[in-house]
Amino acid sequence: MERKKIQLQYQLKPTSEMILWDAISTPSGLESWFADKVIMTNNREVTFRWADEEKHAKVVGFRSFSYIRFRWADSEFPREYFEIKMAHDELTSDFTLVITDFADVAEAEDYTLLWDHQVQTLCRNYGF
């Protein structure tokens, strides 16, 4: 199957860089918008739980107040990842949340809709 890299951008107006960073990089933050339960271990292994699913990932990239990159443990594509990145505009004090993910070409639109929904939940829960 042909794969597609998906890159989505969302303009946010968070009250602080720390609040946004916690929302995208900590278990409690990710539980507020991305998964029902998130468990991170010291060796960067992560378990994401939803009502009817559990997936394991590893943090493969990380820069404080910039981005966090995960790779699914069961992925058939070793170079693929999903990344949540924050960029700050000094002039407006706004942030752009950049999501990078990969999907089968036929499922790319569904992935985009899923990310749109997740980011809407993030904005609603944090007032962004």
MARSEFI-805066 format. One line per 3 residues: number of its first residue (from 1); their letters; for each residue x, y, z of C-alpha. Coordinates in steps of 0.5 Angstrom, whole numbers. Layout:
NUM	a	X/Y/Z  ...
REM end
This chain:
1	mer	0/0/0  2/7/-2  4/11/5
4	kki	3/19/5  6/24/10  1/28/13
7	qlq	3/35/16  -3/39/19  -2/46/23
10	yql	-7/49/28  -6/56/30  -7/56/38
13	kpt	-8/62/43  -5/59/49  -4/63/56
16	sem	3/60/57  8/56/53  9/52/59
19	ilw	1/50/59  2/48/52  8/44/53
22	dai	5/40/59  -1/39/54  3/35/49
25	stp	9/32/53  6/29/59  2/23/61
28	sgl	-4/28/64  -4/33/59  -4/28/53
31	esw	-10/24/57  -14/31/57  -14/30/49
34	fad	-11/25/46  -12/18/50  -16/16/56
37	kvi	-10/13/59  -2/15/58  3/11/62
40	mtn	10/13/60  16/10/63  23/12/65
43	nre	26/9/58  21/13/54  16/7/53
46	vtf	9/10/52  3/6/53  -4/9/50
49	rwa	-10/7/52  -17/8/49  -24/5/51
52	dee	-23/-1/46  -15/-1/45  -8/0/47
55	kha	-2/2/43  5/2/45  10/7/43
58	kvv	17/10/44  19/17/45  24/17/39
61	gfr	25/25/39  24/30/44  26/38/45
64	sfs	23/41/51  18/47/49  19/45/42
67	yir	17/38/40  16/30/42  16/25/37
70	frw	13/18/38  14/11/34  9/6/34
73	ads	12/-1/37  7/-5/32  9/-1/26
76	efp	11/-4/19  14/2/17  21/3/21
79	rey	22/10/19  15/13/20  13/17/27
82	fei	8/22/29  10/28/32  7/34/36
85	kma	11/40/35  10/47/38  12/54/34
88	hde	12/61/37  10/67/34  14/73/37
91	lts	10/78/34  3/75/36  5/71/42
94	dft	1/66/38  3/58/37  2/54/32
97	lvi	1/46/33  4/42/28  2/35/27
100	tdf	6/30/23  3/23/22  3/18/16
103	adv	-2/14/13  -4/10/8  -7/14/2
106	aea	-14/12/2  -14/13/10  -11/20/10
109	edy	-17/24/10  -20/20/16  -13/21/20
112	tll	-14/29/18  -21/29/21  -19/25/27
115	wdh	-13/30/28  -18/36/27  -22/33/33
118	qvq	-17/31/37  -14/38/37  -21/41/38
121	tlc	-21/37/44  -15/40/46  -17/47/45
124	rny	-24/46/48  -20/43/55  -15/48/55
127	gf	-19/54/53  -14/55/47
REM end
